[in-house]
Amino acid sequence: MPDDGPGLRAEEIDRATTRFWRSARRAGTSGTGLGPAIAGQLLAGRGGRLGLTYAHPHGLRACAVVPGAHTEGDTR
């Protein structure tokens, strides 16, 4: 589900998972710029990834892509 904030510009989305990065347009608001970076690292450590895209008409859509878990005897 997208948020209802102003979103990020295309060039900002690529940097949004960098530790401590915050959009210059969000100066003066609370936060550390660590949330997306932590989520991306946790997902990457498990073979997944964090996808961020612009949500129309405004906001940001975050998608956690997690590989399927295999159980003993699973032939997939």
PDB file of N, CA, C, O and CB in Angstrom:
ATOM      1  N   MET A   1       0.848  -1.173   0.000  1.00  0.00           N
ATOM      2  CA  MET A   1       0.000   0.000   0.000  1.00  0.00           C
ATOM      3  C   MET A   1       0.896   1.241   0.000  1.00  0.00           C
ATOM      4  O   MET A   1       1.813   1.336   0.816  1.00  0.00           O
ATOM      5  CB  MET A   1      -0.966  -0.004   1.226  1.00  0.00           C
ATOM      6  N   PRO A   2       0.646   2.183  -0.897  1.00  0.00           N
ATOM      7  CA  PRO A   2       1.462   3.392  -0.955  1.00  0.00           C
ATOM      8  C   PRO A   2       1.167   4.314   0.221  1.00  0.00           C
ATOM      9  O   PRO A   2       0.103   4.244   0.834  1.00  0.00           O
ATOM     10  CB  PRO A   2       1.225   4.129  -2.270  1.00  0.00           C
ATOM     11  N   ASP A   3       2.121   5.170   0.518  1.00  0.00           N
ATOM     12  CA  ASP A   3       1.877   6.178   1.541  1.00  0.00           C
ATOM     13  C   ASP A   3       1.180   7.362   0.877  1.00  0.00           C
ATOM     14  O   ASP A   3       0.906   7.332  -0.322  1.00  0.00           O
ATOM     15  CB  ASP A   3       3.209   6.620   2.240  1.00  0.00           C
ATOM     16  N   ASP A   4       0.897   8.399   1.652  1.00  0.00           N
ATOM     17  CA  ASP A   4       0.233   9.562   1.073  1.00  0.00           C
ATOM     18  C   ASP A   4       1.102  10.811   1.163  1.00  0.00           C
ATOM     19  O   ASP A   4       0.594  11.930   1.086  1.00  0.00           O
ATOM     20  CB  ASP A   4      -1.096   9.807   1.768  1.00  0.00           C
ATOM     21  N   GLY A   5       2.416  10.621   1.325  1.00  0.00           N
ATOM     22  CA  GLY A   5       3.343  11.740   1.380  1.00  0.00           C
ATOM     23  C   GLY A   5       3.676  12.251  -0.009  1.00  0.00           C
ATOM     24  O   GLY A   5       3.063  11.830  -0.990  1.00  0.00           O
ATOM     25  N   PRO A   6       4.642  13.154  -0.102  1.00  0.00           N
ATOM     26  CA  PRO A   6       4.983  13.750  -1.386  1.00  0.00           C
ATOM     27  C   PRO A   6       5.726  12.807  -2.327  1.00  0.00           C
ATOM     28  O   PRO A   6       5.838  13.085  -3.521  1.00  0.00           O
ATOM     29  CB  PRO A   6       5.807  14.969  -1.161  1.00  0.00           C
ATOM     30  N   GLY A   7       6.239  11.688  -1.797  1.00  0.00           N
ATOM     31  CA  GLY A   7       6.988  10.756  -2.644  1.00  0.00           C
ATOM     32  C   GLY A   7       8.402  11.236  -2.908  1.00  0.00           C
ATOM     33  O   GLY A   7       8.856  12.225  -2.333  1.00  0.00           O
ATOM     34  N   LEU A   8       9.081  10.531  -3.775  1.00  0.00           N
ATOM     35  CA  LEU A   8      10.458  10.861  -4.134  1.00  0.00           C
ATOM     36  C   LEU A   8      10.552  11.056  -5.637  1.00  0.00           C
ATOM     37  O   LEU A   8       9.775  10.484  -6.401  1.00  0.00           O
ATOM     38  CB  LEU A   8      11.438   9.756  -3.665  1.00  0.00           C
ATOM     39  N   ARG A   9      11.503  11.864  -6.045  1.00  0.00           N
ATOM     40  CA  ARG A   9      11.775  12.022  -7.467  1.00  0.00           C
ATOM     41  C   ARG A   9      12.512  10.780  -7.957  1.00  0.00           C
ATOM     42  O   ARG A   9      13.097  10.047  -7.160  1.00  0.00           O
ATOM     43  CB  ARG A   9      12.606  13.317  -7.746  1.00  0.00           C
ATOM     44  N   ALA A  10      12.482  10.546  -9.267  1.00  0.00           N
ATOM     45  CA  ALA A  10      13.123   9.351  -9.840  1.00  0.00           C
ATOM     46  C   ALA A  10      14.580   9.240  -9.416  1.00  0.00           C
ATOM     47  O   ALA A  10      15.036   8.149  -9.074  1.00  0.00           O
ATOM     48  CB  ALA A  10      13.032   9.377 -11.368  1.00  0.00           C
ATOM     49  N   GLU A  11      15.313  10.335  -9.432  1.00  0.00           N
ATOM     50  CA  GLU A  11      16.732  10.290  -9.067  1.00  0.00           C
ATOM     51  C   GLU A  11      16.927  10.067  -7.565  1.00  0.00           C
ATOM     52  O   GLU A  11      18.009   9.662  -7.140  1.00  0.00           O
ATOM     53  CB  GLU A  11      17.424  11.585  -9.492  1.00  0.00           C
ATOM     54  N   GLU A  12      15.909  10.321  -6.769  1.00  0.00           N
ATOM     55  CA  GLU A  12      16.007  10.104  -5.331  1.00  0.00           C
ATOM     56  C   GLU A  12      15.730   8.643  -4.962  1.00  0.00           C
ATOM     57  O   GLU A  12      16.300   8.134  -3.997  1.00  0.00           O
ATOM     58  CB  GLU A  12      15.035  11.024  -4.596  1.00  0.00           C
ATOM     59  N   ILE A  13      14.877   7.980  -5.705  1.00  0.00           N
ATOM     60  CA  ILE A  13      14.509   6.597  -5.392  1.00  0.00           C
ATOM     61  C   ILE A  13      15.742   5.701  -5.377  1.00  0.00           C
ATOM     62  O   ILE A  13      15.849   4.817  -4.527  1.00  0.00           O
ATOM     63  CB  ILE A  13      13.483   6.067  -6.407  1.00  0.00           C
ATOM     64  N   ASP A  14      16.679   5.917  -6.309  1.00  0.00           N
ATOM     65  CA  ASP A  14      17.902   5.109  -6.349  1.00  0.00           C
ATOM     66  C   ASP A  14      18.754   5.288  -5.102  1.00  0.00           C
ATOM     67  O   ASP A  14      19.511   4.387  -4.739  1.00  0.00           O
ATOM     68  CB  ASP A  14      18.720   5.463  -7.574  1.00  0.00           C
ATOM     69  N   ARG A  15      18.645   6.426  -4.445  1.00  0.00           N
ATOM     70  CA  ARG A  15      19.477   6.707  -3.270  1.00  0.00           C
ATOM     71  C   ARG A  15      18.750   6.439  -1.955  1.00  0.00           C
ATOM     72  O   ARG A  15      19.360   6.503  -0.888  1.00  0.00           O
ATOM     73  CB  ARG A  15      19.945   8.146  -3.302  1.00  0.00           C
ATOM     74  N   ALA A  16      17.463   6.144  -2.020  1.00  0.00           N
ATOM     75  CA  ALA A  16      16.634   6.056  -0.813  1.00  0.00           C
ATOM     76  C   ALA A  16      17.030   4.933   0.135  1.00  0.00           C
ATOM     77  O   ALA A  16      16.686   4.989   1.315  1.00  0.00           O
ATOM     78  CB  ALA A  16      15.206   5.877  -1.203  1.00  0.00           C
ATOM     79  N   THR A  17      17.744   3.911  -0.343  1.00  0.00           N
ATOM     80  CA  THR A  17      18.160   2.828   0.542  1.00  0.00           C
ATOM     81  C   THR A  17      19.594   3.008   1.043  1.00  0.00           C
ATOM     82  O   THR A  17      20.161   2.095   1.643  1.00  0.00           O
ATOM     83  CB  THR A  17      18.029   1.497  -0.175  1.00  0.00           C
ATOM     84  N   THR A  18      20.173   4.167   0.802  1.00  0.00           N
ATOM     85  CA  THR A  18      21.502   4.503   1.317  1.00  0.00           C
ATOM     86  C   THR A  18      21.356   4.955   2.771  1.00  0.00           C
ATOM     87  O   THR A  18      20.485   5.764   3.089  1.00  0.00           O
ATOM     88  CB  THR A  18      22.186   5.621   0.445  1.00  0.00           C
ATOM     89  N   ARG A  19      22.204   4.432   3.645  1.00  0.00           N
ATOM     90  CA  ARG A  19      22.124   4.793   5.061  1.00  0.00           C
ATOM     91  C   ARG A  19      22.232   6.296   5.258  1.00  0.00           C
ATOM     92  O   ARG A  19      23.072   6.961   4.652  1.00  0.00           O
ATOM     93  CB  ARG A  19      23.218   4.087   5.852  1.00  0.00           C
ATOM     94  N   PHE A  20      21.372   6.814   6.113  1.00  0.00           N
ATOM     95  CA  PHE A  20      21.307   8.210   6.536  1.00  0.00           C
ATOM     96  C   PHE A  20      20.905   9.176   5.426  1.00  0.00           C
ATOM     97  O   PHE A  20      20.960  10.389   5.625  1.00  0.00           O
ATOM     98  CB  PHE A  20      22.630   8.623   7.085  1.00  0.00           C
ATOM     99  N   TRP A  21      20.500   8.663   4.258  1.00  0.00           N
ATOM    100  CA  TRP A  21      20.082   9.555   3.190  1.00  0.00           C
ATOM    101  C   TRP A  21      18.652  10.007   3.435  1.00  0.00           C
ATOM    102  O   TRP A  21      17.787   9.211   3.800  1.00  0.00           O
ATOM    103  CB  TRP A  21      20.209   8.869   1.819  1.00  0.00           C
ATOM    104  N   ARG A  22      18.418  11.291   3.228  1.00  0.00           N
ATOM    105  CA  ARG A  22      17.068  11.868   3.307  1.00  0.00           C
ATOM    106  C   ARG A  22      16.925  12.876   2.191  1.00  0.00           C
ATOM    107  O   ARG A  22      17.879  13.578   1.855  1.00  0.00           O
ATOM    108  CB  ARG A  22      16.801  12.534   4.701  1.00  0.00           C
ATOM    109  N   SER A  23      15.760  12.951   1.626  1.00  0.00           N
ATOM    110  CA  SER A  23      15.493  13.923   0.575  1.00  0.00           C
ATOM    111  C   SER A  23      15.685  15.332   1.129  1.00  0.00           C
ATOM    112  O   SER A  23      15.257  15.631   2.244  1.00  0.00           O
ATOM    113  CB  SER A  23      14.062  13.744   0.006  1.00  0.00           C
ATOM    114  N   ALA A  24      16.320  16.181   0.356  1.00  0.00           N
ATOM    115  CA  ALA A  24      16.525  17.573   0.778  1.00  0.00           C
ATOM    116  C   ALA A  24      15.179  18.264   0.987  1.00  0.00           C
ATOM    117  O   ALA A  24      15.088  19.218   1.759  1.00  0.00           O
ATOM    118  CB  ALA A  24      17.370  18.346  -0.269  1.00  0.00           C
ATOM    119  N   ARG A  25      14.151  17.799   0.315  1.00  0.00           N
ATOM    120  CA  ARG A  25      12.815  18.393   0.467  1.00  0.00           C
ATOM    121  C   ARG A  25      12.186  18.045   1.806  1.00  0.00           C
ATOM    122  O   ARG A  25      11.166  18.629   2.170  1.00  0.00           O
ATOM    123  CB  ARG A  25      11.903  17.933  -0.658  1.00  0.00           C
ATOM    124  N   ARG A  26      12.766  17.109   2.549  1.00  0.00           N
ATOM    125  CA  ARG A  26      12.219  16.703   3.842  1.00  0.00           C
ATOM    126  C   ARG A  26      13.024  17.245   5.014  1.00  0.00           C
ATOM    127  O   ARG A  26      12.876  16.767   6.139  1.00  0.00           O
ATOM    128  CB  ARG A  26      12.159  15.199   3.925  1.00  0.00           C
ATOM    129  N   ALA A  27      13.869  18.230   4.766  1.00  0.00           N
ATOM    130  CA  ALA A  27      14.687  18.834   5.826  1.00  0.00           C
ATOM    131  C   ALA A  27      13.777  19.378   6.933  1.00  0.00           C
ATOM    132  O   ALA A  27      12.719  19.945   6.662  1.00  0.00           O
ATOM    133  CB  ALA A  27      15.591  19.971   5.252  1.00  0.00           C
ATOM    134  N   GLY A  28      14.201  19.197   8.148  1.00  0.00           N
ATOM    135  CA  GLY A  28      13.449  19.712   9.277  1.00  0.00           C
ATOM    136  C   GLY A  28      12.387  18.758   9.805  1.00  0.00           C
ATOM    137  O   GLY A  28      11.689  19.096  10.761  1.00  0.00           O
ATOM    138  N   THR A  29      12.245  17.585   9.217  1.00  0.00           N
ATOM    139  CA  THR A  29      11.295  16.605   9.729  1.00  0.00           C
ATOM    140  C   THR A  29      12.049  15.535  10.514  1.00  0.00           C
ATOM    141  O   THR A  29      13.260  15.380  10.356  1.00  0.00           O
ATOM    142  CB  THR A  29      10.478  15.967   8.573  1.00  0.00           C
ATOM    143  N   SER A  30      11.350  14.818  11.337  1.00  0.00           N
ATOM    144  CA  SER A  30      12.012  13.800  12.151  1.00  0.00           C
ATOM    145  C   SER A  30      12.367  12.583  11.311  1.00  0.00           C
ATOM    146  O   SER A  30      11.823  12.375  10.227  1.00  0.00           O
ATOM    147  CB  SER A  30      11.121  13.387  13.326  1.00  0.00           C
ATOM    148  N   GLY A  31      13.275  11.794  11.826  1.00  0.00           N
ATOM    149  CA  GLY A  31      13.701  10.574  11.151  1.00  0.00           C
ATOM    150  C   GLY A  31      15.214  10.557  10.966  1.00  0.00           C
ATOM    151  O   GLY A  31      15.875  11.594  11.024  1.00  0.00           O
ATOM    152  N   THR A  32      15.746   9.360  10.742  1.00  0.00           N
ATOM    153  CA  THR A  32      17.193   9.208  10.620  1.00  0.00           C
ATOM    154  C   THR A  32      17.643   8.841   9.215  1.00  0.00           C
ATOM    155  O   THR A  32      18.831   8.936   8.907  1.00  0.00           O
ATOM    156  CB  THR A  32      17.674   8.167  11.581  1.00  0.00           C
ATOM    157  N   GLY A  33      16.721   8.425   8.359  1.00  0.00           N
ATOM    158  CA  GLY A  33      17.106   7.970   7.032  1.00  0.00           C
ATOM    159  C   GLY A  33      17.650   6.552   7.051  1.00  0.00           C
ATOM    160  O   GLY A  33      18.389   6.158   6.150  1.00  0.00           O
ATOM    161  N   LEU A  34      17.293   5.788   8.062  1.00  0.00           N
ATOM    162  CA  LEU A  34      17.798   4.422   8.175  1.00  0.00           C
ATOM    163  C   LEU A  34      16.776   3.352   7.809  1.00  0.00           C
ATOM    164  O   LEU A  34      17.173   2.237   7.471  1.00  0.00           O
ATOM    165  CB  LEU A  34      18.275   4.185   9.567  1.00  0.00           C
ATOM    166  N   GLY A  35      15.492   3.641   7.861  1.00  0.00           N
ATOM    167  CA  GLY A  35      14.460   2.631   7.645  1.00  0.00           C
ATOM    168  C   GLY A  35      14.608   1.847   6.349  1.00  0.00           C
ATOM    169  O   GLY A  35      14.724   0.622   6.394  1.00  0.00           O
ATOM    170  N   PRO A  36      14.608   2.510   5.195  1.00  0.00           N
ATOM    171  CA  PRO A  36      14.747   1.765   3.941  1.00  0.00           C
ATOM    172  C   PRO A  36      16.088   1.033   3.825  1.00  0.00           C
ATOM    173  O   PRO A  36      16.150  -0.057   3.256  1.00  0.00           O
ATOM    174  CB  PRO A  36      14.585   2.708   2.767  1.00  0.00           C
ATOM    175  N   ALA A  37      17.149   1.621   4.357  1.00  0.00           N
ATOM    176  CA  ALA A  37      18.471   0.975   4.299  1.00  0.00           C
ATOM    177  C   ALA A  37      18.474  -0.315   5.113  1.00  0.00           C
ATOM    178  O   ALA A  37      18.999  -1.333   4.662  1.00  0.00           O
ATOM    179  CB  ALA A  37      19.571   1.933   4.818  1.00  0.00           C
ATOM    180  N   ILE A  38      17.898  -0.277   6.299  1.00  0.00           N
ATOM    181  CA  ILE A  38      17.834  -1.471   7.148  1.00  0.00           C
ATOM    182  C   ILE A  38      16.964  -2.537   6.487  1.00  0.00           C
ATOM    183  O   ILE A  38      17.349  -3.705   6.431  1.00  0.00           O
ATOM    184  CB  ILE A  38      17.281  -1.119   8.554  1.00  0.00           C
ATOM    185  N   ALA A  39      15.801  -2.144   5.990  1.00  0.00           N
ATOM    186  CA  ALA A  39      14.911  -3.104   5.329  1.00  0.00           C
ATOM    187  C   ALA A  39      15.607  -3.741   4.130  1.00  0.00           C
ATOM    188  O   ALA A  39      15.517  -4.954   3.936  1.00  0.00           O
ATOM    189  CB  ALA A  39      13.605  -2.414   4.883  1.00  0.00           C
ATOM    190  N   GLY A  40      16.294  -2.942   3.331  1.00  0.00           N
ATOM    191  CA  GLY A  40      16.997  -3.463   2.162  1.00  0.00           C
ATOM    192  C   GLY A  40      18.089  -4.440   2.536  1.00  0.00           C
ATOM    193  O   GLY A  40      18.253  -5.464   1.872  1.00  0.00           O
ATOM    194  N   GLN A  41      18.844  -4.145   3.595  1.00  0.00           N
ATOM    195  CA  GLN A  41      19.922  -5.028   4.034  1.00  0.00           C
ATOM    196  C   GLN A  41      19.376  -6.342   4.592  1.00  0.00           C
ATOM    197  O   GLN A  41      19.926  -7.408   4.317  1.00  0.00           O
ATOM    198  CB  GLN A  41      20.779  -4.329   5.087  1.00  0.00           C
ATOM    199  N   LEU A  42      18.301  -6.267   5.370  1.00  0.00           N
ATOM    200  CA  LEU A  42      17.703  -7.493   5.906  1.00  0.00           C
ATOM    201  C   LEU A  42      17.185  -8.391   4.786  1.00  0.00           C
ATOM    202  O   LEU A  42      17.379  -9.606   4.814  1.00  0.00           O
ATOM    203  CB  LEU A  42      16.562  -7.152   6.873  1.00  0.00           C
ATOM    204  N   LEU A  43      16.535  -7.795   3.815  1.00  0.00           N
ATOM    205  CA  LEU A  43      16.028  -8.578   2.690  1.00  0.00           C
ATOM    206  C   LEU A  43      17.165  -9.161   1.862  1.00  0.00           C
ATOM    207  O   LEU A  43      17.112 -10.326   1.469  1.00  0.00           O
ATOM    208  CB  LEU A  43      15.130  -7.718   1.807  1.00  0.00           C
ATOM    209  N   ALA A  44      18.196  -8.360   1.593  1.00  0.00           N
ATOM    210  CA  ALA A  44      19.334  -8.833   0.800  1.00  0.00           C
ATOM    211  C   ALA A  44      20.036  -9.994   1.492  1.00  0.00           C
ATOM    212  O   ALA A  44      20.507 -10.914   0.824  1.00  0.00           O
ATOM    213  CB  ALA A  44      20.329  -7.691   0.551  1.00  0.00           C
ATOM    214  N   GLY A  45      20.111  -9.966   2.807  1.00  0.00           N
ATOM    215  CA  GLY A  45      20.743 -11.032   3.562  1.00  0.00           C
ATOM    216  C   GLY A  45      20.011 -12.361   3.445  1.00  0.00           C
ATOM    217  O   GLY A  45      20.558 -13.415   3.769  1.00  0.00           O
ATOM    218  N   ARG A  46      18.786 -12.298   2.985  1.00  0.00           N
ATOM    219  CA  ARG A  46      17.981 -13.510   2.808  1.00  0.00           C
ATOM    220  C   ARG A  46      17.661 -13.774   1.348  1.00  0.00           C
ATOM    221  O   ARG A  46      16.745 -14.528   1.018  1.00  0.00           O
ATOM    222  CB  ARG A  46      16.693 -13.405   3.600  1.00  0.00           C
ATOM    223  N   GLY A  47      18.442 -13.133   0.476  1.00  0.00           N
ATOM    224  CA  GLY A  47      18.269 -13.350  -0.955  1.00  0.00           C
ATOM    225  C   GLY A  47      17.150 -12.550  -1.580  1.00  0.00           C
ATOM    226  O   GLY A  47      16.774 -12.808  -2.724  1.00  0.00           O
ATOM    227  N   GLY A  48      16.611 -11.585  -0.860  1.00  0.00           N
ATOM    228  CA  GLY A  48      15.507 -10.775  -1.366  1.00  0.00           C
ATOM    229  C   GLY A  48      15.971  -9.376  -1.731  1.00  0.00           C
ATOM    230  O   GLY A  48      17.168  -9.103  -1.817  1.00  0.00           O
ATOM    231  N   ARG A  49      15.011  -8.506  -1.941  1.00  0.00           N
ATOM    232  CA  ARG A  49      15.329  -7.109  -2.257  1.00  0.00           C
ATOM    233  C   ARG A  49      14.160  -6.223  -1.887  1.00  0.00           C
ATOM    234  O   ARG A  49      13.030  -6.691  -1.747  1.00  0.00           O
ATOM    235  CB  ARG A  49      15.678  -6.941  -3.753  1.00  0.00           C
ATOM    236  N   LEU A  50      14.439  -4.946  -1.730  1.00  0.00           N
ATOM    237  CA  LEU A  50      13.429  -3.935  -1.461  1.00  0.00           C
ATOM    238  C   LEU A  50      13.235  -3.130  -2.729  1.00  0.00           C
ATOM    239  O   LEU A  50      14.187  -2.547  -3.246  1.00  0.00           O
ATOM    240  CB  LEU A  50      13.834  -3.018  -0.263  1.00  0.00           C
ATOM    241  N   GLY A  51      12.034  -3.092  -3.228  1.00  0.00           N
ATOM    242  CA  GLY A  51      11.735  -2.304  -4.420  1.00  0.00           C
ATOM    243  C   GLY A  51      10.970  -1.054  -4.029  1.00  0.00           C
ATOM    244  O   GLY A  51       9.983  -1.134  -3.297  1.00  0.00           O
ATOM    245  N   LEU A  52      11.410   0.093  -4.506  1.00  0.00           N
ATOM    246  CA  LEU A  52      10.737   1.355  -4.247  1.00  0.00           C
ATOM    247  C   LEU A  52      10.339   1.984  -5.574  1.00  0.00           C
ATOM    248  O   LEU A  52      11.150   2.065  -6.497  1.00  0.00           O
ATOM    249  CB  LEU A  52      11.642   2.313  -3.427  1.00  0.00           C
ATOM    250  N   THR A  53       9.106   2.423  -5.669  1.00  0.00           N
ATOM    251  CA  THR A  53       8.623   3.080  -6.873  1.00  0.00           C
ATOM    252  C   THR A  53       7.719   4.242  -6.491  1.00  0.00           C
ATOM    253  O   THR A  53       7.200   4.303  -5.377  1.00  0.00           O
ATOM    254  CB  THR A  53       7.874   2.083  -7.783  1.00  0.00           C
ATOM    255  N   TYR A  54       7.541   5.155  -7.425  1.00  0.00           N
ATOM    256  CA  TYR A  54       6.646   6.280  -7.236  1.00  0.00           C
ATOM    257  C   TYR A  54       5.209   5.773  -7.273  1.00  0.00           C
ATOM    258  O   TYR A  54       4.879   4.924  -8.101  1.00  0.00           O
ATOM    259  CB  TYR A  54       6.884   7.372  -8.315  1.00  0.00           C
ATOM    260  N   ALA A  55       4.364   6.270  -6.406  1.00  0.00           N
ATOM    261  CA  ALA A  55       2.953   5.899  -6.377  1.00  0.00           C
ATOM    262  C   ALA A  55       2.122   7.083  -6.868  1.00  0.00           C
ATOM    263  O   ALA A  55       2.194   8.172  -6.298  1.00  0.00           O
ATOM    264  CB  ALA A  55       2.515   5.465  -4.942  1.00  0.00           C
ATOM    265  N   HIS A  56       1.343   6.876  -7.910  1.00  0.00           N
ATOM    266  CA  HIS A  56       0.538   7.946  -8.487  1.00  0.00           C
ATOM    267  C   HIS A  56      -0.739   8.124  -7.679  1.00  0.00           C
ATOM    268  O   HIS A  56      -1.376   7.109  -7.395  1.00  0.00           O
ATOM    269  CB  HIS A  56       0.208   7.649  -9.964  1.00  0.00           C
ATOM    270  N   PRO A  57      -1.161   9.280  -7.293  1.00  0.00           N
ATOM    271  CA  PRO A  57      -0.682  10.585  -7.736  1.00  0.00           C
ATOM    272  C   PRO A  57       0.433  11.153  -6.866  1.00  0.00           C
ATOM    273  O   PRO A  57       1.063  12.142  -7.242  1.00  0.00           O
ATOM    274  CB  PRO A  57      -1.820  11.549  -7.771  1.00  0.00           C
ATOM    275  N   HIS A  58       0.684  10.545  -5.710  1.00  0.00           N
ATOM    276  CA  HIS A  58       1.796  10.976  -4.852  1.00  0.00           C
ATOM    277  C   HIS A  58       2.103   9.864  -3.876  1.00  0.00           C
ATOM    278  O   HIS A  58       1.294   8.955  -3.685  1.00  0.00           O
ATOM    279  CB  HIS A  58       1.460  12.300  -4.094  1.00  0.00           C
ATOM    280  N   GLY A  59       3.252   9.929  -3.266  1.00  0.00           N
ATOM    281  CA  GLY A  59       3.641   8.924  -2.285  1.00  0.00           C
ATOM    282  C   GLY A  59       4.714   7.985  -2.814  1.00  0.00           C
ATOM    283  O   GLY A  59       5.286   8.207  -3.881  1.00  0.00           O
ATOM    284  N   LEU A  60       4.967   6.958  -2.069  1.00  0.00           N
ATOM    285  CA  LEU A  60       6.003   5.989  -2.396  1.00  0.00           C
ATOM    286  C   LEU A  60       5.447   4.588  -2.149  1.00  0.00           C
ATOM    287  O   LEU A  60       4.789   4.344  -1.138  1.00  0.00           O
ATOM    288  CB  LEU A  60       7.299   6.240  -1.557  1.00  0.00           C
ATOM    289  N   ARG A  61       5.711   3.691  -3.055  1.00  0.00           N
ATOM    290  CA  ARG A  61       5.291   2.295  -2.901  1.00  0.00           C
ATOM    291  C   ARG A  61       6.537   1.464  -2.604  1.00  0.00           C
ATOM    292  O   ARG A  61       7.516   1.508  -3.349  1.00  0.00           O
ATOM    293  CB  ARG A  61       4.546   1.767  -4.192  1.00  0.00           C
ATOM    294  N   ALA A  62       6.492   0.708  -1.509  1.00  0.00           N
ATOM    295  CA  ALA A  62       7.598  -0.169  -1.133  1.00  0.00           C
ATOM    296  C   ALA A  62       7.128  -1.617  -1.279  1.00  0.00           C
ATOM    297  O   ALA A  62       6.036  -1.978  -0.842  1.00  0.00           O
ATOM    298  CB  ALA A  62       8.088   0.124   0.332  1.00  0.00           C
ATOM    299  N   CYS A  63       7.968  -2.431  -1.898  1.00  0.00           N
ATOM    300  CA  CYS A  63       7.635  -3.833  -2.131  1.00  0.00           C
ATOM    301  C   CYS A  63       8.800  -4.696  -1.653  1.00  0.00           C
ATOM    302  O   CYS A  63       9.919  -4.570  -2.149  1.00  0.00           O
ATOM    303  CB  CYS A  63       7.323  -4.098  -3.642  1.00  0.00           C
ATOM    304  N   ALA A  64       8.531  -5.567  -0.691  1.00  0.00           N
ATOM    305  CA  ALA A  64       9.551  -6.493  -0.201  1.00  0.00           C
ATOM    306  C   ALA A  64       9.454  -7.773  -1.013  1.00  0.00           C
ATOM    307  O   ALA A  64       8.431  -8.458  -0.981  1.00  0.00           O
ATOM    308  CB  ALA A  64       9.379  -6.781   1.329  1.00  0.00           C
ATOM    309  N   VAL A  65      10.511  -8.097  -1.740  1.00  0.00           N
ATOM    310  CA  VAL A  65      10.560  -9.312  -2.548  1.00  0.00           C
ATOM    311  C   VAL A  65      11.366 -10.337  -1.773  1.00  0.00           C
ATOM    312  O   VAL A  65      12.563 -10.156  -1.545  1.00  0.00           O
ATOM    313  CB  VAL A  65      11.183  -9.045  -3.967  1.00  0.00           C
ATOM    314  N   VAL A  66      10.708 -11.411  -1.370  1.00  0.00           N
ATOM    315  CA  VAL A  66      11.338 -12.428  -0.536  1.00  0.00           C
ATOM    316  C   VAL A  66      11.251 -13.765  -1.276  1.00  0.00           C
ATOM    317  O   VAL A  66      10.166 -14.173  -1.689  1.00  0.00           O
ATOM    318  CB  VAL A  66      10.655 -12.513   0.880  1.00  0.00           C
ATOM    319  N   PRO A  67      12.383 -14.447  -1.444  1.00  0.00           N
ATOM    320  CA  PRO A  67      12.331 -15.743  -2.099  1.00  0.00           C
ATOM    321  C   PRO A  67      11.542 -16.737  -1.266  1.00  0.00           C
ATOM    322  O   PRO A  67      11.505 -16.641  -0.039  1.00  0.00           O
ATOM    323  CB  PRO A  67      13.737 -16.268  -2.356  1.00  0.00           C
ATOM    324  N   GLY A  68      10.906 -17.700  -1.942  1.00  0.00           N
ATOM    325  CA  GLY A  68      10.116 -18.716  -1.244  1.00  0.00           C
ATOM    326  C   GLY A  68      10.976 -19.614  -0.378  1.00  0.00           C
ATOM    327  O   GLY A  68      12.117 -19.916  -0.728  1.00  0.00           O
ATOM    328  N   ALA A  69      10.450 -20.027   0.717  1.00  0.00           N
ATOM    329  CA  ALA A  69      11.153 -20.945   1.612  1.00  0.00           C
ATOM    330  C   ALA A  69      10.977 -22.365   1.102  1.00  0.00           C
ATOM    331  O   ALA A  69       9.889 -22.745   0.670  1.00  0.00           O
ATOM    332  CB  ALA A  69      10.634 -20.815   3.073  1.00  0.00           C
ATOM    333  N   HIS A  70      12.023 -23.132   1.150  1.00  0.00           N
ATOM    334  CA  HIS A  70      11.965 -24.544   0.747  1.00  0.00           C
ATOM    335  C   HIS A  70      11.949 -25.406   2.002  1.00  0.00           C
ATOM    336  O   HIS A  70      12.685 -25.157   2.957  1.00  0.00           O
ATOM    337  CB  HIS A  70      13.177 -24.926  -0.176  1.00  0.00           C
ATOM    338  N   THR A  71      11.105 -26.411   1.982  1.00  0.00           N
ATOM    339  CA  THR A  71      11.046 -27.333   3.110  1.00  0.00           C
ATOM    340  C   THR A  71      11.651 -28.661   2.694  1.00  0.00           C
ATOM    341  O   THR A  71      11.807 -28.939   1.505  1.00  0.00           O
ATOM    342  CB  THR A  71       9.590 -27.523   3.604  1.00  0.00           C
ATOM    343  N   GLU A  72      11.982 -29.459   3.658  1.00  0.00           N
ATOM    344  CA  GLU A  72      12.573 -30.771   3.369  1.00  0.00           C
ATOM    345  C   GLU A  72      11.635 -31.566   2.473  1.00  0.00           C
ATOM    346  O   GLU A  72      10.442 -31.676   2.756  1.00  0.00           O
ATOM    347  CB  GLU A  72      12.866 -31.553   4.682  1.00  0.00           C
ATOM    348  N   GLY A  73      12.167 -32.113   1.408  1.00  0.00           N
ATOM    349  CA  GLY A  73      11.376 -32.887   0.478  1.00  0.00           C
ATOM    350  C   GLY A  73      10.728 -32.051  -0.616  1.00  0.00           C
ATOM    351  O   GLY A  73      10.104 -32.601  -1.524  1.00  0.00           O
ATOM    352  N   ASP A  74      10.864 -30.751  -0.547  1.00  0.00           N
ATOM    353  CA  ASP A  74      10.306 -29.866  -1.576  1.00  0.00           C
ATOM    354  C   ASP A  74      11.151 -30.007  -2.847  1.00  0.00           C
ATOM    355  O   ASP A  74      12.372 -29.859  -2.795  1.00  0.00           O
ATOM    356  CB  ASP A  74      10.272 -28.368  -1.083  1.00  0.00           C
ATOM    357  N   THR A  75      10.523 -30.285  -3.967  1.00  0.00           N
ATOM    358  CA  THR A  75      11.261 -30.501  -5.220  1.00  0.00           C
ATOM    359  C   THR A  75      11.235 -29.287  -6.128  1.00  0.00           C
ATOM    360  O   THR A  75      11.661 -29.386  -7.279  1.00  0.00           O
ATOM    361  CB  THR A  75      10.693 -31.689  -5.959  1.00  0.00           C
ATOM    362  N   ARG A  76      10.759 -28.159  -5.662  1.00  0.00           N
ATOM    363  CA  ARG A  76      10.730 -26.971  -6.525  1.00  0.00           C
ATOM    364  C   ARG A  76      12.088 -26.430  -6.767  1.00  0.00           C
ATOM    365  O   ARG A  76      12.239 -25.432  -7.472  1.00  0.00           O
ATOM    366  CB  ARG A  76       9.874 -25.902  -5.934  1.00  0.00           C
TER     367      ARG A  76
END
